[in-house]
Amino acid sequence: MTEQPTLAELMIVAASEAWRDNGEIFASGIGAIPRLGASLAKLTHSPELLMTDSEAYLVSEPVPIGPRGDYQPAYEGYMPFERVFECVWFGARHAMIGPTQIDRWGQTNLSVVGGSYEQPKAAILGVRGLPGNSINHRNSFFVPNHGPRVFVEGEVDMVSGVGHKSERWGEGMKRDYATFGVIVTNLCVMDFDGPDHAIRVRSVHPGVSFDDVQAATGFPLLKADDLHETPLPTAEQLAIIQRMDPHNLRARQVKDNPPARREAA
C-alpha cells in the first residue's frame, strides 16, 4: 500500500458514497473503480446493499476483483440474469457506469462518436441495456478523464441513456423513473440537483478548483452551496480497498494514478 492515498483510491471512496442510504437494493458497479466503490459501501456504511459475485449468485460479502486464487465467495442466493431484469424493472438497482459522453441534460452515449449513426467516426459498445436501465432505475457515472470530449458542449452524438431534455420526451411519457445519482471524475464529484436537474459540482478533489472543473467541461456548471473538498480516504477505507483489490487493478484505471492531492501547477 502506498504511503499516501492515490487518485484511484480517492475516487473509490467518492464512488462508495453514491450508494449511501439507498436501502436494500442491487448495487452494480461497472468497472474496477465503481465495483470497488460498491464493495466499500457494503463493507462500511451500507451493509444492506445486495451484491453478486458478478456471475450468478448473491454474496454476503463483496468478492475481491481480479484472480481469486483459493478465495471462496460466501454465497447467499441465486441471482440469474432473469432476476437481474426483475430488479431493473422494479427500480431496485443502482448502477454506476462509464459512458463515453454526457451532456448537460444527463443524456449519455456509449454507442457511436462523430459522423452519423450509419457512418460514425468511432463505434464503441452499442447502447446495450442502457435505454431500459436509464428509464427504470437510478444510475450514477464514473469518468476517469474529465474533459470536453466526455462532457460535450451540445447533445451527445447518440442518446444511449435517457436524460432530462424535454424535447426528447413525448407527451404523457412517465419521466419520474429516470433518476440520477452522482458523477465521479478524476477532478470532482457532481450531481443533478440544480434547477431542472442541472449538473452541479458538489466537491472538488484536493488541489482542484471549481474553475479547473469548468474549464474541462463543455457546458456551464453550477456550484453547490456547500461546495467542499472531496474527503481523503481513511486508513480503514484504504485497508478495505487493498483487501478488495489485492492485485492493485485500481491503479490501471486512472492515467499514471497520481497522488490524491494534486500538486500546484
Steps between C-alpha positions, in 0.01 A plus 500: 500500500628846416593748775244754378164433332492492123246666276345161423449435871345844550260429213406161647405665828307772315322235293399308812297800615267458201339203680468657845143474639379312192351219707474136395562530127724333245826698480676466164838658443601460135880507481770469763461831685116498507507133608745578779286800598193278536704247698629770734146629551373154599791440737465837676195726498246292305513129595142449380603531133463191280801394294587205280817313416466651147382162377173359629494507880429748778779523755501605864827688455648662189734285293851637437572596140759325285629142533342339807750225572355279775248766610150357538207745478240492779192417295154604620265437210451448129495810280468395134465749218121489502497607867731787416237616251237481777714737709537733203129511418403563863758774544685297765844565355755780507772465239814704446611493138770663288342677200704635209307830494271688739312820420345773715167313509655181636460317171777245451664335204696177481419408141656713222701823484527745212348491153158339462357195669535312171860618444650607832863594555517244780270217607520405866286255702156565357209606718479156665256512795537870572163618357307272736736551790492878473122516502439244776752552779753742645833537321825668597802556277875455515732705275875438541603783265289812547504709182278664238510191278305321772296791639398629158388851411176401326306177496676164511565351156258213563256485792559159656369590844209737557535832678293805584485672162129579463503482121599133519188408697162456337177627650378284785823304541576412861832663584538460876675161481796655316712601799870572543739477789845653464783537250843410637791623288873546542433866588183510706166357605186642337127444534178596321341699782499841337184666360339276235758230581793722401841349577675641807850456634459380858866434586838556336791267557796631705699753299222548239289817473150554368654698213714197409187289476310759297791536255487124438124497438321587178197661665440736794506341845338607824683517830333328794434730796704268719780440249787337684814296455450129432606317819819299489473126576541394861742228608204265551368567149844449347535166677164384362589616149826305519312189611245538220771569240806297599644522147480883491286503188372839612831659403434422133169685489639856521785629285825475700286473817648809672468585869148592613612856572588678178820701512480870410590571139 
